[in-house]
Amino acid sequence: MKREPLDIIWHGLASFPVFTNMDDDDKIKKDWRSPYRLKIWSDIAEQVLSKYGMRRLDAFEMTMPFVYDTPDGGHFFKTPGKN
């Protein structure tokens, strides 16, 4: 069976806001999803994937301007769409 090769587009990490109202359980977990760390991982993914010619959707840069407009800090369904 001959098939066309798959077109893969890597969907990057979305940005998360910095939460200041954390309870003790959250502090114990030490959530690693800070904007600074996510930006570092996003940049590493860009370098690695571009080496292999993989296309990438930069979700971090797309979501960062709206990070404090989300109802729960991680989903962007109420933010304005961009064409």
N, CA, C and O atoms as a Maestro MAE file, in Angstrom:
{
 s_m_m2io_version
 :::
 2.0.0
}

f_m_ct {
 s_m_title
 :::
 protein
 m_atom[332] {
  # First column is atom index #
  i_m_mmod_type
  r_m_x_coord
  r_m_y_coord
  r_m_z_coord
  i_m_residue_number
  s_m_chain_name
  s_m_pdb_residue_name
  s_m_pdb_atom_name
  i_m_atomic_number
  :::
  1 25 0.843 -1.180 0.000 1 A "MET " " N  " 7
  2 3 0.000 0.000 0.000 1 A "MET " " CA " 6
  3 2 0.882 1.234 0.000 1 A "MET " " C  " 6
  4 15 1.665 1.454 0.924 1 A "MET " " O  " 8
  5 25 0.748 2.022 -1.028 2 A "LYS " " N  " 7
  6 3 1.508 3.270 -1.080 2 A "LYS " " CA " 6
  7 2 0.681 4.375 -0.452 2 A "LYS " " C  " 6
  8 15 -0.506 4.531 -0.740 2 A "LYS " " O  " 8
  9 25 1.321 5.121 0.394 3 A "ARG " " N  " 7
  10 3 0.650 6.247 1.053 3 A "ARG " " CA " 6
  11 2 1.531 7.469 0.955 3 A "ARG " " C  " 6
  12 15 2.756 7.368 0.877 3 A "ARG " " O  " 8
  13 25 0.902 8.615 0.961 4 A "GLU " " N  " 7
  14 3 1.633 9.869 0.977 4 A "GLU " " CA " 6
  15 2 2.288 10.044 2.344 4 A "GLU " " C  " 6
  16 15 1.743 9.581 3.346 4 A "GLU " " O  " 8
  17 25 3.442 10.700 2.408 5 A "PRO " " N  " 7
  18 3 4.048 10.954 3.727 5 A "PRO " " CA " 6
  19 2 3.187 11.904 4.541 5 A "PRO " " C  " 6
  20 15 2.485 12.753 3.992 5 A "PRO " " O  " 8
  21 25 3.249 11.752 5.838 6 A "LEU " " N  " 7
  22 3 2.463 12.588 6.735 6 A "LEU " " CA " 6
  23 2 3.044 13.994 6.814 6 A "LEU " " C  " 6
  24 15 4.261 14.170 6.870 6 A "LEU " " O  " 8
  25 25 2.175 14.980 6.819 7 A "ASP " " N  " 7
  26 3 2.584 16.354 7.100 7 A "ASP " " CA " 6
  27 2 2.373 16.581 8.586 7 A "ASP " " C  " 6
  28 15 1.242 16.542 9.070 7 A "ASP " " O  " 8
  29 25 3.435 16.813 9.294 8 A "ILE " " N  " 7
  30 3 3.343 16.995 10.746 8 A "ILE " " CA " 6
  31 2 3.613 18.454 11.075 8 A "ILE " " C  " 6
  32 15 4.587 19.047 10.612 8 A "ILE " " O  " 8
  33 25 2.735 19.009 11.878 9 A "ILE " " N  " 7
  34 3 2.929 20.366 12.389 9 A "ILE " " CA " 6
  35 2 2.929 20.267 13.906 9 A "ILE " " C  " 6
  36 15 1.941 19.843 14.505 9 A "ILE " " O  " 8
  37 25 4.035 20.658 14.525 10 A "TRP " " N  " 7
  38 3 4.167 20.620 15.974 10 A "TRP " " CA " 6
  39 2 3.428 21.805 16.582 10 A "TRP " " C  " 6
  40 15 3.713 22.956 16.253 10 A "TRP " " O  " 8
  41 25 2.489 21.525 17.459 11 A "HIS " " N  " 7
  42 3 1.762 22.580 18.175 11 A "HIS " " CA " 6
  43 2 2.525 22.839 19.459 11 A "HIS " " C  " 6
  44 15 2.582 21.982 20.340 11 A "HIS " " O  " 8
  45 25 3.106 24.009 19.564 12 A "GLY " " N  " 7
  46 3 3.935 24.331 20.725 12 A "GLY " " CA " 6
  47 2 3.146 24.497 22.008 12 A "GLY " " C  " 6
  48 15 1.926 24.331 22.035 12 A "GLY " " O  " 8
  49 25 3.852 24.822 23.054 13 A "LEU " " N  " 7
  50 3 3.254 25.008 24.364 13 A "LEU " " CA " 6
  51 2 2.571 26.368 24.457 13 A "LEU " " C  " 6
  52 15 3.136 27.385 24.054 13 A "LEU " " O  " 8
  53 25 1.367 26.378 24.985 14 A "ALA " " N  " 7
  54 3 0.680 27.646 25.232 14 A "ALA " " CA " 6
  55 2 1.228 28.270 26.507 14 A "ALA " " C  " 6
  56 15 1.730 27.570 27.386 14 A "ALA " " O  " 8
  57 25 1.127 29.579 26.597 15 A "SER " " N  " 7
  58 3 1.606 30.283 27.779 15 A "SER " " CA " 6
  59 2 0.620 30.121 28.936 15 A "SER " " C  " 6
  60 15 -0.573 29.914 28.717 15 A "SER " " O  " 8
  61 25 1.112 30.215 30.134 16 A "PHE " " N  " 7
  62 3 0.287 30.169 31.340 16 A "PHE " " CA " 6
  63 2 0.591 31.405 32.183 16 A "PHE " " C  " 6
  64 15 1.726 31.881 32.192 16 A "PHE " " O  " 8
  65 25 -0.400 31.926 32.883 17 A "PRO " " N  " 7
  66 3 -0.120 33.068 33.764 17 A "PRO " " CA " 6
  67 2 0.596 32.620 35.028 17 A "PRO " " C  " 6
  68 15 0.601 31.435 35.362 17 A "PRO " " O  " 8
  69 25 1.185 33.552 35.714 18 A "VAL " " N  " 7
  70 3 1.788 33.276 37.014 18 A "VAL " " CA " 6
  71 2 0.685 33.390 38.051 18 A "VAL " " C  " 6
  72 15 0.062 34.442 38.190 18 A "VAL " " O  " 8
  73 25 0.445 32.316 38.772 19 A "PHE " " N  " 7
  74 3 -0.603 32.315 39.791 19 A "PHE " " CA " 6
  75 2 -0.027 32.738 41.130 19 A "PHE " " C  " 6
  76 15 0.974 32.184 41.584 19 A "PHE " " O  " 8
  77 25 -0.653 33.710 41.757 20 A "THR " " N  " 7
  78 3 -0.179 34.159 43.070 20 A "THR " " CA " 6
  79 2 -1.064 33.649 44.197 20 A "THR " " C  " 6
  80 15 -0.656 33.673 45.358 20 A "THR " " O  " 8
  81 25 -2.257 33.191 43.877 21 A "ASN " " N  " 7
  82 3 -3.181 32.713 44.911 21 A "ASN " " CA " 6
  83 2 -3.162 31.184 44.980 21 A "ASN " " C  " 6
  84 15 -4.170 30.527 44.718 21 A "ASN " " O  " 8
  85 25 -2.024 30.642 45.327 22 A "MET " " N  " 7
  86 3 -1.873 29.196 45.391 22 A "MET " " CA " 6
  87 2 -2.102 28.708 46.813 22 A "MET " " C  " 6
  88 15 -1.677 29.345 47.778 22 A "MET " " O  " 8
  89 25 -2.772 27.582 46.930 23 A "ASP " " N  " 7
  90 3 -2.922 26.981 48.253 23 A "ASP " " CA " 6
  91 2 -1.714 26.087 48.541 23 A "ASP " " C  " 6
  92 15 -0.819 25.957 47.706 23 A "ASP " " O  " 8
  93 25 -1.697 25.480 49.714 24 A "ASP " " N  " 7
  94 3 -0.534 24.681 50.123 24 A "ASP " " CA " 6
  95 2 -0.294 23.486 49.202 24 A "ASP " " C  " 6
  96 15 0.855 23.131 48.939 24 A "ASP " " O  " 8
  97 25 -1.374 22.855 48.706 25 A "ASP " " N  " 7
  98 3 -1.208 21.711 47.802 25 A "ASP " " CA " 6
  99 2 -0.501 22.124 46.519 25 A "ASP " " C  " 6
  100 15 0.357 21.398 46.018 25 A "ASP " " O  " 8
  101 25 -0.862 23.299 45.981 26 A "ASP " " N  " 7
  102 3 -0.216 23.777 44.763 26 A "ASP " " CA " 6
  103 2 1.256 24.102 45.005 26 A "ASP " " C  " 6
  104 15 2.099 23.854 44.144 26 A "ASP " " O  " 8
  105 25 1.560 24.652 46.165 27 A "LYS " " N  " 7
  106 3 2.951 24.982 46.471 27 A "LYS " " CA " 6
  107 2 3.804 23.727 46.595 27 A "LYS " " C  " 6
  108 15 4.987 23.740 46.252 27 A "LYS " " O  " 8
  109 25 3.211 22.654 47.080 28 A "ILE " " N  " 7
  110 3 3.945 21.393 47.208 28 A "ILE " " CA " 6
  111 2 4.254 20.822 45.826 28 A "ILE " " C  " 6
  112 15 5.339 20.283 45.605 28 A "ILE " " O  " 8
  113 25 3.303 20.937 44.895 29 A "LYS " " N  " 7
  114 3 3.500 20.413 43.539 29 A "LYS " " CA " 6
  115 2 4.567 21.192 42.778 29 A "LYS " " C  " 6
  116 15 5.220 20.637 41.894 29 A "LYS " " O  " 8
  117 25 4.751 22.455 43.102 30 A "LYS " " N  " 7
  118 3 5.734 23.321 42.434 30 A "LYS " " CA " 6
  119 2 5.547 23.283 40.919 30 A "LYS " " C  " 6
  120 15 6.388 22.762 40.187 30 A "LYS " " O  " 8
  121 25 4.458 23.831 40.476 31 A "ASP " " N  " 7
  122 3 4.113 23.844 39.065 31 A "ASP " " CA " 6
  123 2 5.235 24.482 38.252 31 A "ASP " " C  " 6
  124 15 5.667 25.595 38.554 31 A "ASP " " O  " 8
  125 25 5.705 23.787 37.228 32 A "TRP " " N  " 7
  126 3 6.836 24.248 36.421 32 A "TRP " " CA " 6
  127 2 6.407 25.147 35.276 32 A "TRP " " C  " 6
  128 15 7.260 25.682 34.568 32 A "TRP " " O  " 8
  129 25 5.082 25.331 35.069 33 A "ARG " " N  " 7
  130 3 4.615 26.062 33.896 33 A "ARG " " CA " 6
  131 2 4.627 27.579 34.104 33 A "ARG " " C  " 6
  132 15 3.571 28.211 34.097 33 A "ARG " " O  " 8
  133 25 5.779 28.148 34.282 34 A "SER " " N  " 7
  134 3 5.883 29.606 34.350 34 A "SER " " CA " 6
  135 2 6.165 30.109 32.937 34 A "SER " " C  " 6
  136 15 6.756 29.385 32.135 34 A "SER " " O  " 8
  137 25 5.751 31.338 32.619 35 A "PRO " " N  " 7
  138 3 6.003 31.852 31.266 35 A "PRO " " CA " 6
  139 2 7.477 31.799 30.872 35 A "PRO " " C  " 6
  140 15 7.799 31.522 29.716 35 A "PRO " " O  " 8
  141 25 8.354 32.055 31.802 36 A "TYR " " N  " 7
  142 3 9.784 32.037 31.504 36 A "TYR " " CA " 6
  143 2 10.239 30.643 31.077 36 A "TYR " " C  " 6
  144 15 10.938 30.500 30.074 36 A "TYR " " O  " 8
  145 25 9.851 29.626 31.824 37 A "ARG " " N  " 7
  146 3 10.253 28.256 31.488 37 A "ARG " " CA " 6
  147 2 9.621 27.797 30.186 37 A "ARG " " C  " 6
  148 15 10.274 27.133 29.381 37 A "ARG " " O  " 8
  149 25 8.359 28.142 29.971 38 A "LEU " " N  " 7
  150 3 7.697 27.740 28.738 38 A "LEU " " CA " 6
  151 2 8.346 28.392 27.522 38 A "LEU " " C  " 6
  152 15 8.435 27.771 26.463 38 A "LEU " " O  " 8
  153 25 8.794 29.623 27.659 39 A "LYS " " N  " 7
  154 3 9.483 30.304 26.563 39 A "LYS " " CA " 6
  155 2 10.801 29.593 26.243 39 A "LYS " " C  " 6
  156 15 11.149 29.428 25.073 39 A "LYS " " O  " 8
  157 25 11.519 29.181 27.261 40 A "ILE " " N  " 7
  158 3 12.773 28.443 27.044 40 A "ILE " " CA " 6
  159 2 12.496 27.151 26.279 40 A "ILE " " C  " 6
  160 15 13.188 26.855 25.305 40 A "ILE " " O  " 8
  161 25 11.495 26.377 26.704 41 A "TRP " " N  " 7
  162 3 11.173 25.116 26.027 41 A "TRP " " CA " 6
  163 2 10.670 25.368 24.618 41 A "TRP " " C  " 6
  164 15 10.947 24.582 23.712 41 A "TRP " " O  " 8
  165 25 9.938 26.451 24.424 42 A "SER " " N  " 7
  166 3 9.457 26.806 23.095 42 A "SER " " CA " 6
  167 2 10.631 27.109 22.164 42 A "SER " " C  " 6
  168 15 10.634 26.684 21.009 42 A "SER " " O  " 8
  169 25 11.619 27.835 22.660 43 A "ASP " " N  " 7
  170 3 12.807 28.146 21.860 43 A "ASP " " CA " 6
  171 2 13.627 26.896 21.542 43 A "ASP " " C  " 6
  172 15 14.156 26.763 20.438 43 A "ASP " " O  " 8
  173 25 13.733 25.981 22.505 44 A "ILE " " N  " 7
  174 3 14.457 24.723 22.266 44 A "ILE " " CA " 6
  175 2 13.743 23.899 21.193 44 A "ILE " " C  " 6
  176 15 14.385 23.333 20.309 44 A "ILE " " O  " 8
  177 25 12.422 23.837 21.273 45 A "ALA " " N  " 7
  178 3 11.654 23.095 20.266 45 A "ALA " " CA " 6
  179 2 11.861 23.699 18.881 45 A "ALA " " C  " 6
  180 15 11.991 22.973 17.896 45 A "ALA " " O  " 8
  181 25 11.892 25.018 18.807 46 A "GLU " " N  " 7
  182 3 12.122 25.698 17.525 46 A "GLU " " CA " 6
  183 2 13.467 25.285 16.931 46 A "GLU " " C  " 6
  184 15 13.551 24.983 15.740 46 A "GLU " " O  " 8
  185 25 14.501 25.269 17.740 47 A "GLN " " N  " 7
  186 3 15.834 24.901 17.260 47 A "GLN " " CA " 6
  187 2 15.887 23.447 16.794 47 A "GLN " " C  " 6
  188 15 16.423 23.154 15.725 47 A "GLN " " O  " 8
  189 25 15.336 22.545 17.591 48 A "VAL " " N  " 7
  190 3 15.399 21.120 17.272 48 A "VAL " " CA " 6
  191 2 14.553 20.794 16.046 48 A "VAL " " C  " 6
  192 15 15.009 20.094 15.141 48 A "VAL " " O  " 8
  193 25 13.326 21.298 16.015 49 A "LEU " " N  " 7
  194 3 12.426 20.951 14.921 49 A "LEU " " CA " 6
  195 2 12.849 21.579 13.602 49 A "LEU " " C  " 6
  196 15 12.679 20.974 12.544 49 A "LEU " " O  " 8
  197 25 13.398 22.790 13.656 50 A "SER " " N  " 7
  198 3 13.842 23.427 12.419 50 A "SER " " CA " 6
  199 2 15.024 22.677 11.815 50 A "SER " " C  " 6
  200 15 15.226 22.716 10.601 50 A "SER " " O  " 8
  201 25 15.803 21.999 12.645 51 A "LYS " " N  " 7
  202 3 16.930 21.205 12.168 51 A "LYS " " CA " 6
  203 2 16.454 20.057 11.266 51 A "LYS " " C  " 6
  204 15 17.153 19.654 10.336 51 A "LYS " " O  " 8
  205 25 15.265 19.545 11.554 52 A "TYR " " N  " 7
  206 3 14.723 18.417 10.800 52 A "TYR " " CA " 6
  207 2 13.653 18.842 9.802 52 A "TYR " " C  " 6
  208 15 12.999 17.996 9.191 52 A "TYR " " O  " 8
  209 25 13.474 20.136 9.636 53 A "GLY " " N  " 7
  210 3 12.517 20.635 8.651 53 A "GLY " " CA " 6
  211 2 11.066 20.481 9.046 53 A "GLY " " C  " 6
  212 15 10.186 20.549 8.187 53 A "GLY " " O  " 8
  213 25 10.789 20.273 10.330 54 A "MET " " N  " 7
  214 3 9.401 20.147 10.777 54 A "MET " " CA " 6
  215 2 8.779 21.524 10.955 54 A "MET " " C  " 6
  216 15 9.401 22.452 11.471 54 A "MET " " O  " 8
  217 25 7.545 21.624 10.515 55 A "ARG " " N  " 7
  218 3 6.827 22.881 10.698 55 A "ARG " " CA " 6
  219 2 6.328 22.961 12.134 55 A "ARG " " C  " 6
  220 15 6.084 21.944 12.783 55 A "ARG " " O  " 8
  221 25 6.184 24.179 12.610 56 A "ARG " " N  " 7
  222 3 5.839 24.380 14.017 56 A "ARG " " CA " 6
  223 2 4.863 25.531 14.150 56 A "ARG " " C  " 6
  224 15 5.021 26.568 13.506 56 A "ARG " " O  " 8
  225 25 3.862 25.348 14.981 57 A "LEU " " N  " 7
  226 3 2.916 26.399 15.307 57 A "LEU " " CA " 6
  227 2 3.347 26.983 16.644 57 A "LEU " " C  " 6
  228 15 3.337 26.281 17.655 57 A "LEU " " O  " 8
  229 25 3.720 28.243 16.663 58 A "ASP " " N  " 7
  230 3 4.243 28.865 17.884 58 A "ASP " " CA " 6
  231 2 3.089 29.306 18.783 58 A "ASP " " C  " 6
  232 15 2.709 30.477 18.801 58 A "ASP " " O  " 8
  233 25 2.546 28.352 19.521 59 A "ALA " " N  " 7
  234 3 1.408 28.628 20.387 59 A "ALA " " CA " 6
  235 2 1.786 29.565 21.534 59 A "ALA " " C  " 6
  236 15 0.941 30.319 22.016 59 A "ALA " " O  " 8
  237 25 3.034 29.527 21.971 60 A "PHE " " N  " 7
  238 3 3.444 30.394 23.072 60 A "PHE " " CA " 6
  239 2 3.307 31.863 22.683 60 A "PHE " " C  " 6
  240 15 2.704 32.650 23.413 60 A "PHE " " O  " 8
  241 25 3.866 32.229 21.531 61 A "GLU " " N  " 7
  242 3 3.803 33.626 21.092 61 A "GLU " " CA " 6
  243 2 2.368 34.051 20.794 61 A "GLU " " C  " 6
  244 15 2.011 35.212 20.990 61 A "GLU " " O  " 8
  245 25 1.543 33.114 20.319 62 A "MET " " N  " 7
  246 3 0.158 33.443 20.006 62 A "MET " " CA " 6
  247 2 -0.686 33.653 21.252 62 A "MET " " C  " 6
  248 15 -1.608 34.468 21.237 62 A "MET " " O  " 8
  249 25 -0.392 32.937 22.330 63 A "THR " " N  " 7
  250 3 -1.223 33.014 23.530 63 A "THR " " CA " 6
  251 2 -0.690 33.964 24.595 63 A "THR " " C  " 6
  252 15 -1.445 34.376 25.476 63 A "THR " " O  " 8
  253 25 0.570 34.316 24.540 64 A "MET " " N  " 7
  254 3 1.157 35.175 25.564 64 A "MET " " CA " 6
  255 2 0.428 36.513 25.740 64 A "MET " " C  " 6
  256 15 0.230 36.924 26.883 64 A "MET " " O  " 8
  257 25 0.016 37.216 24.674 65 A "PRO " " N  " 7
  258 3 -0.678 38.492 24.884 65 A "PRO " " CA " 6
  259 2 -2.017 38.359 25.605 65 A "PRO " " C  " 6
  260 15 -2.506 39.331 26.182 65 A "PRO " " O  " 8
  261 25 -2.615 37.169 25.579 66 A "PHE " " N  " 7
  262 3 -3.941 36.975 26.157 66 A "PHE " " CA " 6
  263 2 -3.920 36.155 27.448 66 A "PHE " " C  " 6
  264 15 -4.971 35.722 27.922 66 A "PHE " " O  " 8
  265 25 -2.758 35.945 28.007 67 A "VAL " " N  " 7
  266 3 -2.612 34.998 29.106 67 A "VAL " " CA " 6
  267 2 -3.435 35.388 30.347 67 A "VAL " " C  " 6
  268 15 -3.863 34.507 31.093 67 A "VAL " " O  " 8
  269 25 -3.658 36.660 30.576 68 A "TYR " " N  " 7
  270 3 -4.439 37.066 31.746 68 A "TYR " " CA " 6
  271 2 -5.908 37.323 31.405 68 A "TYR " " C  " 6
  272 15 -6.670 37.772 32.262 68 A "TYR " " O  " 8
  273 25 -6.307 37.045 30.174 69 A "ASP " " N  " 7
  274 3 -7.708 37.184 29.767 69 A "ASP " " CA " 6
  275 2 -8.441 35.854 29.746 69 A "ASP " " C  " 6
  276 15 -9.605 35.801 29.347 69 A "ASP " " O  " 8
  277 25 -7.792 34.791 30.162 70 A "THR " " N  " 7
  278 3 -8.425 33.473 30.122 70 A "THR " " CA " 6
  279 2 -9.225 33.244 31.398 70 A "THR " " C  " 6
  280 15 -8.835 33.716 32.466 70 A "THR " " O  " 8
  281 25 -10.339 32.525 31.298 71 A "PRO " " N  " 7
  282 3 -11.151 32.271 32.498 71 A "PRO " " CA " 6
  283 2 -10.458 31.369 33.512 71 A "PRO " " C  " 6
  284 15 -10.696 31.500 34.713 71 A "PRO " " O  " 8
  285 25 -9.602 30.454 33.050 72 A "ASP " " N  " 7
  286 3 -8.962 29.520 33.977 72 A "ASP " " CA " 6
  287 2 -7.440 29.530 33.886 72 A "ASP " " C  " 6
  288 15 -6.784 28.717 34.538 72 A "ASP " " O  " 8
  289 25 -6.870 30.424 33.100 73 A "GLY " " N  " 7
  290 3 -5.429 30.520 32.998 73 A "GLY " " CA " 6
  291 2 -4.783 29.578 32.021 73 A "GLY " " C  " 6
  292 15 -3.557 29.576 31.903 73 A "GLY " " O  " 8
  293 25 -5.552 28.776 31.314 74 A "GLY " " N  " 7
  294 3 -4.945 27.848 30.386 74 A "GLY " " CA " 6
  295 2 -5.717 27.605 29.109 74 A "GLY " " C  " 6
  296 15 -5.175 27.038 28.160 74 A "GLY " " O  " 8
  297 25 -6.980 28.026 29.062 75 A "HIS " " N  " 7
  298 3 -7.794 27.831 27.870 75 A "HIS " " CA " 6
  299 2 -8.171 29.193 27.300 75 A "HIS " " C  " 6
  300 15 -8.530 30.109 28.040 75 A "HIS " " O  " 8
  301 25 -8.088 29.317 25.993 76 A "PHE " " N  " 7
  302 3 -8.197 30.617 25.344 76 A "PHE " " CA " 6
  303 2 -9.451 30.737 24.485 76 A "PHE " " C  " 6
  304 15 -9.424 31.382 23.436 76 A "PHE " " O  " 8
  305 25 -10.551 30.122 24.921 77 A "PHE " " N  " 7
  306 3 -11.747 30.104 24.093 77 A "PHE " " CA " 6
  307 2 -12.530 31.409 24.120 77 A "PHE " " C  " 6
  308 15 -13.419 31.583 23.286 77 A "PHE " " O  " 8
  309 25 -12.251 32.327 25.024 78 A "LYS " " N  " 7
  310 3 -12.959 33.604 25.061 78 A "LYS " " CA " 6
  311 2 -12.109 34.765 24.549 78 A "LYS " " C  " 6
  312 15 -12.517 35.922 24.650 78 A "LYS " " O  " 8
  313 25 -10.946 34.471 24.009 79 A "THR " " N  " 7
  314 3 -10.058 35.523 23.517 79 A "THR " " CA " 6
  315 2 -10.343 35.796 22.042 79 A "THR " " C  " 6
  316 15 -10.888 34.939 21.346 79 A "THR " " O  " 8
  317 25 -9.976 36.983 21.565 80 A "PRO " " N  " 7
  318 3 -10.281 37.313 20.160 80 A "PRO " " CA " 6
  319 2 -9.492 36.434 19.188 80 A "PRO " " C  " 6
  320 15 -8.327 36.113 19.423 80 A "PRO " " O  " 8
  321 25 -10.144 36.058 18.104 81 A "GLY " " N  " 7
  322 3 -9.483 35.252 17.078 81 A "GLY " " CA " 6
  323 2 -8.689 36.137 16.150 81 A "GLY " " C  " 6
  324 15 -8.965 37.331 16.028 81 A "GLY " " O  " 8
  325 25 -7.707 35.555 15.499 82 A "LYS " " N  " 7
  326 3 -6.856 36.299 14.575 82 A "LYS " " CA " 6
  327 2 -6.875 35.590 13.238 82 A "LYS " " C  " 6
  328 15 -6.729 34.369 13.185 82 A "LYS " " O  " 8
  329 25 -7.051 36.324 12.171 83 A "ASN " " N  " 7
  330 3 -7.046 35.731 10.828 83 A "ASN " " CA " 6
  331 2 -5.647 35.601 10.310 83 A "ASN " " C  " 6
  332 15 -5.443 35.123 9.195 83 A "ASN " " O  " 8
  :::
 }
 m_bond[331] {
  # First column is bond index #
  i_m_from
  i_m_to
  i_m_order
  :::
  1 1 2 1
  2 2 3 1
  3 3 4 2
  4 3 5 1
  5 5 6 1
  6 6 7 1
  7 7 8 2
  8 7 9 1
  9 9 10 1
  10 10 11 1
  11 11 12 2
  12 11 13 1
  13 13 14 1
  14 14 15 1
  15 15 16 2
  16 15 17 1
  17 17 18 1
  18 18 19 1
  19 19 20 2
  20 19 21 1
  21 21 22 1
  22 22 23 1
  23 23 24 2
  24 23 25 1
  25 25 26 1
  26 26 27 1
  27 27 28 2
  28 27 29 1
  29 29 30 1
  30 30 31 1
  31 31 32 2
  32 31 33 1
  33 33 34 1
  34 34 35 1
  35 35 36 2
  36 35 37 1
  37 37 38 1
  38 38 39 1
  39 39 40 2
  40 39 41 1
  41 41 42 1
  42 42 43 1
  43 43 44 2
  44 43 45 1
  45 45 46 1
  46 46 47 1
  47 47 48 2
  48 47 49 1
  49 49 50 1
  50 50 51 1
  51 51 52 2
  52 51 53 1
  53 53 54 1
  54 54 55 1
  55 55 56 2
  56 55 57 1
  57 57 58 1
  58 58 59 1
  59 59 60 2
  60 59 61 1
  61 61 62 1
  62 62 63 1
  63 63 64 2
  64 63 65 1
  65 65 66 1
  66 66 67 1
  67 67 68 2
  68 67 69 1
  69 69 70 1
  70 70 71 1
  71 71 72 2
  72 71 73 1
  73 73 74 1
  74 74 75 1
  75 75 76 2
  76 75 77 1
  77 77 78 1
  78 78 79 1
  79 79 80 2
  80 79 81 1
  81 81 82 1
  82 82 83 1
  83 83 84 2
  84 83 85 1
  85 85 86 1
  86 86 87 1
  87 87 88 2
  88 87 89 1
  89 89 90 1
  90 90 91 1
  91 91 92 2
  92 91 93 1
  93 93 94 1
  94 94 95 1
  95 95 96 2
  96 95 97 1
  97 97 98 1
  98 98 99 1
  99 99 100 2
  100 99 101 1
  101 101 102 1
  102 102 103 1
  103 103 104 2
  104 103 105 1
  105 105 106 1
  106 106 107 1
  107 107 108 2
  108 107 109 1
  109 109 110 1
  110 110 111 1
  111 111 112 2
  112 111 113 1
  113 113 114 1
  114 114 115 1
  115 115 116 2
  116 115 117 1
  117 117 118 1
  118 118 119 1
  119 119 120 2
  120 119 121 1
  121 121 122 1
  122 122 123 1
  123 123 124 2
  124 123 125 1
  125 125 126 1
  126 126 127 1
  127 127 128 2
  128 127 129 1
  129 129 130 1
  130 130 131 1
  131 131 132 2
  132 131 133 1
  133 133 134 1
  134 134 135 1
  135 135 136 2
  136 135 137 1
  137 137 138 1
  138 138 139 1
  139 139 140 2
  140 139 141 1
  141 141 142 1
  142 142 143 1
  143 143 144 2
  144 143 145 1
  145 145 146 1
  146 146 147 1
  147 147 148 2
  148 147 149 1
  149 149 150 1
  150 150 151 1
  151 151 152 2
  152 151 153 1
  153 153 154 1
  154 154 155 1
  155 155 156 2
  156 155 157 1
  157 157 158 1
  158 158 159 1
  159 159 160 2
  160 159 161 1
  161 161 162 1
  162 162 163 1
  163 163 164 2
  164 163 165 1
  165 165 166 1
  166 166 167 1
  167 167 168 2
  168 167 169 1
  169 169 170 1
  170 170 171 1
  171 171 172 2
  172 171 173 1
  173 173 174 1
  174 174 175 1
  175 175 176 2
  176 175 177 1
  177 177 178 1
  178 178 179 1
  179 179 180 2
  180 179 181 1
  181 181 182 1
  182 182 183 1
  183 183 184 2
  184 183 185 1
  185 185 186 1
  186 186 187 1
  187 187 188 2
  188 187 189 1
  189 189 190 1
  190 190 191 1
  191 191 192 2
  192 191 193 1
  193 193 194 1
  194 194 195 1
  195 195 196 2
  196 195 197 1
  197 197 198 1
  198 198 199 1
  199 199 200 2
  200 199 201 1
  201 201 202 1
  202 202 203 1
  203 203 204 2
  204 203 205 1
  205 205 206 1
  206 206 207 1
  207 207 208 2
  208 207 209 1
  209 209 210 1
  210 210 211 1
  211 211 212 2
  212 211 213 1
  213 213 214 1
  214 214 215 1
  215 215 216 2
  216 215 217 1
  217 217 218 1
  218 218 219 1
  219 219 220 2
  220 219 221 1
  221 221 222 1
  222 222 223 1
  223 223 224 2
  224 223 225 1
  225 225 226 1
  226 226 227 1
  227 227 228 2
  228 227 229 1
  229 229 230 1
  230 230 231 1
  231 231 232 2
  232 231 233 1
  233 233 234 1
  234 234 235 1
  235 235 236 2
  236 235 237 1
  237 237 238 1
  238 238 239 1
  239 239 240 2
  240 239 241 1
  241 241 242 1
  242 242 243 1
  243 243 244 2
  244 243 245 1
  245 245 246 1
  246 246 247 1
  247 247 248 2
  248 247 249 1
  249 249 250 1
  250 250 251 1
  251 251 252 2
  252 251 253 1
  253 253 254 1
  254 254 255 1
  255 255 256 2
  256 255 257 1
  257 257 258 1
  258 258 259 1
  259 259 260 2
  260 259 261 1
  261 261 262 1
  262 262 263 1
  263 263 264 2
  264 263 265 1
  265 265 266 1
  266 266 267 1
  267 267 268 2
  268 267 269 1
  269 269 270 1
  270 270 271 1
  271 271 272 2
  272 271 273 1
  273 273 274 1
  274 274 275 1
  275 275 276 2
  276 275 277 1
  277 277 278 1
  278 278 279 1
  279 279 280 2
  280 279 281 1
  281 281 282 1
  282 282 283 1
  283 283 284 2
  284 283 285 1
  285 285 286 1
  286 286 287 1
  287 287 288 2
  288 287 289 1
  289 289 290 1
  290 290 291 1
  291 291 292 2
  292 291 293 1
  293 293 294 1
  294 294 295 1
  295 295 296 2
  296 295 297 1
  297 297 298 1
  298 298 299 1
  299 299 300 2
  300 299 301 1
  301 301 302 1
  302 302 303 1
  303 303 304 2
  304 303 305 1
  305 305 306 1
  306 306 307 1
  307 307 308 2
  308 307 309 1
  309 309 310 1
  310 310 311 1
  311 311 312 2
  312 311 313 1
  313 313 314 1
  314 314 315 1
  315 315 316 2
  316 315 317 1
  317 317 318 1
  318 318 319 1
  319 319 320 2
  320 319 321 1
  321 321 322 1
  322 322 323 1
  323 323 324 2
  324 323 325 1
  325 325 326 1
  326 326 327 1
  327 327 328 2
  328 327 329 1
  329 329 330 1
  330 330 331 1
  331 331 332 2
  :::
 }
}
